[in-house]
């Protein structure tokens, strides 16, 4: 016999009782006379703690049987622990359930980081091309073009990429200092960038970095990471300028940026263009990071591209001493390219 207290759910009176298991029945005795026989499958745990065990009875909301601590182990085993968290948690236990949750969360985070890189090559080029064309359009009539400026830009692109016909590199008359890789081989150089770069070799390094993002499918991976795989179907709404603003602000992972830098360095060396001027560009922007007031025009580039002394050092070390590097463009070509927007009428 085990001493207990019973609330029968009708009188509100606490009865001091004794209980004993009898096969599938829990017999409850009151004052030495049988009071109630309750089937075990009618009972479930309402509370279990240091004060003991409280049972409830199905079909009677107010019925409670309190077994004070220490609870007879034979009775305690009749009512398994758990029951408060849900089926599978109760089966495996809370500590194991937490471990499963942590492991699952880690897998989700890892999937969010690595899955876009794996999925990007699976996006059909035709889909990406259609999206890129819908995104860029005519850029609101702000594309800059002159015969000599176009020829200089075309020559620079051809020196950096073996398939320049697959790339659409344009200069846009917009008052920001930036460059951006967009879907389907589209790359835009904003006119104000030419006020910050000091040589065609610096521009070549920036352009090689953006071409690397295109060739390595970093843009598609970033879109999947940022917006999900439905981006190509759902993000076509809005104005061209609004969509491009979103792409300019799109960030790549640290791994993608390092990959683009490494690819750009290899591209420059293959084209026999020194990486050292690009290092100088990064050093000036690094100074701008700590002296924001002095180099305000470059803030747009700083906001969308990770800059550090490490990147400048990487490009410096990639410059081969004694290498007979060639100019990225002639002085006349560079002059024509920098002036490509000067003939546009005011908008």
MARKE-887693 format. One record per residue (C-alpha): residue number from 1; x, y, z. Coordinates in steps of 0.02 Angstrom, whole numbers. Example, Ala and Ser with C-alpha at 12.3 -4.5 7.8 and 13.67 -1.06 7.14 Angstrom:
BEGIN
- pos;X;Y;Z
- 1;615;-225;390
- 2;684;-53;357
This chain:
BEGIN
- pos;X;Y;Z
- 1;0;0;0
- 2;58;177;-39
- 3;-12;330;47
- 4;-84;463;-67
- 5;-210;606;-80
- 6;-359;603;-195
- 7;-461;747;-266
- 8;-614;664;-340
- 9;-658;812;-454
- 10;-833;836;-384
- 11;-827;876;-198
- 12;-667;979;-190
- 13;-620;881;-33
- 14;-446;806;-16
- 15;-460;623;33
- 16;-316;532;115
- 17;-309;363;29
- 18;-198;213;1
- 19;-163;142;-171
- 20;-101;-24;-233
- 21;-78;-96;-406
- 22;-181;-248;-448
- 23;-139;-304;-625
- 24;-210;-176;-749
- 25;-301;-87;-607
- 26;-246;42;-479
- 27;-350;7;-323
- 28;-385;158;-214
- 29;-437;121;-33
- 30;-518;251;81
- 31;-536;219;269
- 32;-505;34;243
- 33;-648;11;120
- 34;-632;-2;-71
- 35;-667;170;-140
- 36;-623;156;-323
- 37;-540;43;-448
- 38;-460;138;-593
- 39;-391;60;-750
- 40;-207;106;-776
- 41;-238;157;-956
- 42;-357;292;-892
- 43;-214;376;-798
- 44;-77;492;-859
- 45;54;603;-779
- 46;-5;780;-735
- 47;154;826;-643
- 48;315;744;-585
- 49;441;833;-475
- 50;533;834;-311
- 51;366;837;-216
- 52;309;675;-296
- 53;195;616;-436
- 54;23;684;-484
- 55;-91;582;-596
- 56;-245;637;-695
- 57;-390;531;-754
- 58;-464;539;-927
- 59;-644;594;-932
- 60;-634;687;-766
- 61;-549;857;-779
- 62;-540;889;-592
- 63;-482;716;-538
- 64;-306;712;-465
- 65;-209;580;-370
- 66;-53;643;-282
- 67;82;518;-233
- 68;207;606;-117
- 69;394;580;-131
- 70;476;461;-124
- 71;364;372;-248
- 72;364;182;-244
- 73;476;132;-392
- 74;351;-2;-443
- 75;214;129;-460
- 76;331;256;-539
- 77;376;135;-677
- 78;194;119;-725
- 79;195;299;-787
- 80;344;332;-903
- 81;437;496;-890
- 82;409;627;-1021
- 83;242;663;-1096
- 84;265;851;-1085
- 85;357;891;-1246
- 86;278;791;-1384
- 87;288;616;-1454
- 88;465;596;-1524
- 89;544;708;-1390
- 90;464;603;-1255
- 91;528;445;-1338
- 92;710;499;-1356
- 93;722;615;-1205
- 94;750;802;-1195
- 95;943;800;-1197
- 96;947;694;-1355
- 97;811;799;-1434
- 98;914;957;-1401
- 99;1066;874;-1479
- 100;963;830;-1633
- 101;899;1010;-1642
- 102;1075;1082;-1631
- 103;1140;962;-1764
- 104;991;1001;-1876
- 105;1017;1188;-1856
- 106;1201;1168;-1902
- 107;1151;1071;-2059
- 108;1025;1206;-2108
- 109;1156;1343;-2086
- 110;1286;1243;-2183
- 111;1158;1210;-2318
- 112;1117;1395;-2328
- 113;1302;1433;-2352
- 114;1355;1293;-2470
- 115;1194;1247;-2562
- 116;1188;1406;-2669
- 117;1363;1372;-2734
- 118;1310;1195;-2781
- 119;1143;1249;-2856
- 120;1207;1397;-2958
- 121;1285;1290;-3098
- 122;1118;1199;-3115
- 123;1024;1358;-3164
- 124;1006;1349;-3355
- 125;1105;1486;-3443
- 126;950;1527;-3545
- 127;853;1568;-3387
- 128;994;1674;-3318
- 129;1012;1762;-3487
- 130;827;1804;-3495
- 131;832;1870;-3319
- 132;988;1973;-3352
- 133;912;2051;-3508
- 134;751;2093;-3417
- 135;850;2168;-3274
- 136;970;2276;-3372
- 137;865;2329;-3521
- 138;927;2496;-3586
- 139;964;2557;-3410
- 140;845;2701;-3429
- 141;944;2771;-3576
- 142;1095;2805;-3464
- 143;1220;2697;-3557
- 144;1369;2796;-3619
- 145;1439;2763;-3792
- 146;1564;2842;-3909
- 147;1652;2753;-4053
- 148;1826;2773;-3978
- 149;1771;2744;-3798
- 150;1677;2586;-3847
- 151;1828;2523;-3944
- 152;1944;2552;-3795
- 153;1826;2461;-3675
- 154;1805;2317;-3798
- 155;1994;2300;-3813
- 156;2016;2299;-3624
- 157;1882;2164;-3602
- 158;1958;2059;-3741
- 159;2128;2066;-3657
- 160;2053;1998;-3495
- 161;1933;1863;-3555
- 162;1955;1732;-3692
- 163;1769;1743;-3738
- 164;1730;1929;-3732
- 165;1578;1905;-3843
- 166;1489;1821;-3697
- 167;1510;1977;-3590
- 168;1411;2138;-3600
- 169;1517;2271;-3513
- 170;1442;2445;-3517
- 171;1477;2614;-3439
- 172;1330;2697;-3354
- 173;1312;2884;-3323
- 174;1268;2878;-3138
- 175;1340;2983;-2995
- 176;1413;2838;-2895
- 177;1585;2760;-2886
- 178;1556;2576;-2915
- 179;1562;2425;-3029
- 180;1442;2279;-3023
- 181;1426;2106;-3097
- 182;1246;2065;-3147
- 183;1166;1905;-3212
- 184;1208;1829;-3381
- 185;1375;1913;-3411
- 186;1316;2092;-3386
- 187;1441;2206;-3300
- 188;1415;2392;-3270
- 189;1549;2521;-3233
- 190;1478;2681;-3162
- 191;1554;2837;-3237
- 192;1610;2913;-3072
- 193;1727;2764;-3049
- 194;1841;2846;-3178
- 195;1866;2991;-3058
- 196;1942;2874;-2930
- 197;2047;2751;-3031
- 198;2213;2826;-3083
- 199;2264;2712;-3226
- 200;2191;2586;-3348
- 201;2286;2451;-3252
- 202;2185;2491;-3095
- 203;2025;2480;-3197
- 204;2084;2315;-3271
- 205;2102;2241;-3097
- 206;1927;2298;-3048
- 207;1853;2233;-3210
- 208;1945;2067;-3194
- 209;1869;2046;-3020
- 210;1692;2075;-3087
- 211;1723;1958;-3235
- 212;1778;1825;-3110
- 213;1611;1841;-3020
- 214;1524;1812;-3187
- 215;1629;1663;-3240
- 216;1621;1578;-3069
- 217;1429;1599;-3063
- 218;1444;1696;-2900
- 219;1299;1811;-2947
- 220;1176;1668;-2965
- 221;1238;1589;-2803
- 222;1217;1755;-2712
- 223;1040;1774;-2780
- 224;993;1600;-2720
- 225;1071;1635;-2550
- 226;987;1804;-2533
- 227;814;1773;-2603
- 228;794;1585;-2632
- 229;778;1485;-2791
- 230;619;1578;-2839
- 231;715;1739;-2876
- 232;713;1710;-3064
- 233;525;1693;-3066
- 234;474;1821;-2935
- 235;597;1965;-2940
- 236;560;2032;-3113
- 237;441;2163;-3045
- 238;488;2342;-3009
- 239;591;2467;-3105
- 240;758;2432;-3186
- 241;844;2558;-3074
- 242;769;2480;-2919
- 243;821;2305;-2969
- 244;998;2360;-3013
- 245;1013;2451;-2847
- 246;975;2285;-2764
- 247;1109;2195;-2865
- 248;1240;2327;-2831
- 249;1207;2304;-2645
- 250;1211;2114;-2660
- 251;1354;2043;-2559
- 252;1456;1889;-2597
- 253;1527;1769;-2469
- 254;1705;1792;-2409
- 255;1750;1634;-2504
- 256;1676;1704;-2666
- 257;1770;1868;-2645
- 258;1934;1777;-2615
- 259;1899;1667;-2765
- 260;1864;1821;-2873
- 261;2025;1903;-2814
- 262;2128;1748;-2852
- 263;2047;1731;-3023
- 264;2074;1917;-3059
- 265;2259;1903;-3015
- 266;2279;1753;-3130
- 267;2186;1848;-3267
- 268;2298;2001;-3252
- 269;2458;1897;-3256
- 270;2394;1799;-3406
- 271;2359;1965;-3495
- 272;2532;2029;-3443
- 273;2452;2173;-3346
- 274;2531;2211;-3178
- 275;2424;2179;-3022
- 276;2522;2312;-2927
- 277;2414;2461;-2982
- 278;2258;2370;-2918
- 279;2347;2352;-2752
- 280;2373;2540;-2750
- 281;2187;2565;-2782
- 282;2146;2455;-2631
- 283;2271;2548;-2523
- 284;2187;2714;-2562
- 285;2017;2641;-2522
- 286;2087;2563;-2363
- 287;2139;2736;-2309
- 288;1964;2795;-2351
- 289;1894;2665;-2231
- 290;1982;2753;-2088
- 291;1968;2929;-2157
- 292;1790;2934;-2223
- 293;1782;3121;-2246
- 294;1928;3132;-2365
- 295;1875;3008;-2496
- 296;1688;3022;-2493
- 297;1660;2985;-2680
- 298;1720;2807;-2654
- 299;1594;2765;-2518
- 300;1480;2671;-2639
- 301;1622;2554;-2686
- 302;1668;2532;-2504
- 303;1489;2485;-2459
- 304;1476;2344;-2586
- 305;1654;2275;-2594
- 306;1756;2208;-2448
- 307;1919;2305;-2436
- 308;2069;2278;-2325
- 309;2256;2291;-2321
- 310;2262;2103;-2348
- 311;2187;2121;-2522
- 312;2312;2256;-2567
- 313;2452;2145;-2503
- 314;2387;1997;-2605
- 315;2390;2096;-2767
- 316;2561;2169;-2725
- 317;2637;1998;-2696
- 318;2562;1936;-2860
- 319;2662;2063;-2961
- 320;2815;1971;-3028
- 321;2975;2070;-3011
- 322;3063;2093;-3176
- 323;2907;2046;-3276
- 324;2888;2145;-3437
- 325;2710;2200;-3406
- 326;2620;2297;-3542
- 327;2500;2444;-3527
- 328;2318;2392;-3513
- 329;2273;2531;-3637
- 330;2368;2665;-3731
- 331;2360;2840;-3659
- 332;2242;2892;-3800
- 333;2127;2744;-3770
- 334;2125;2782;-3584
- 335;2080;2963;-3619
- 336;1939;2911;-3736
- 337;1869;2783;-3613
- 338;1870;2907;-3468
- 339;1775;3031;-3577
- 340;1646;2905;-3639
- 341;1503;2992;-3546
- 342;1557;3169;-3578
- 343;1463;3179;-3744
- 344;1296;3126;-3666
- 345;1168;3266;-3658
- 346;1112;3313;-3483
- 347;969;3202;-3422
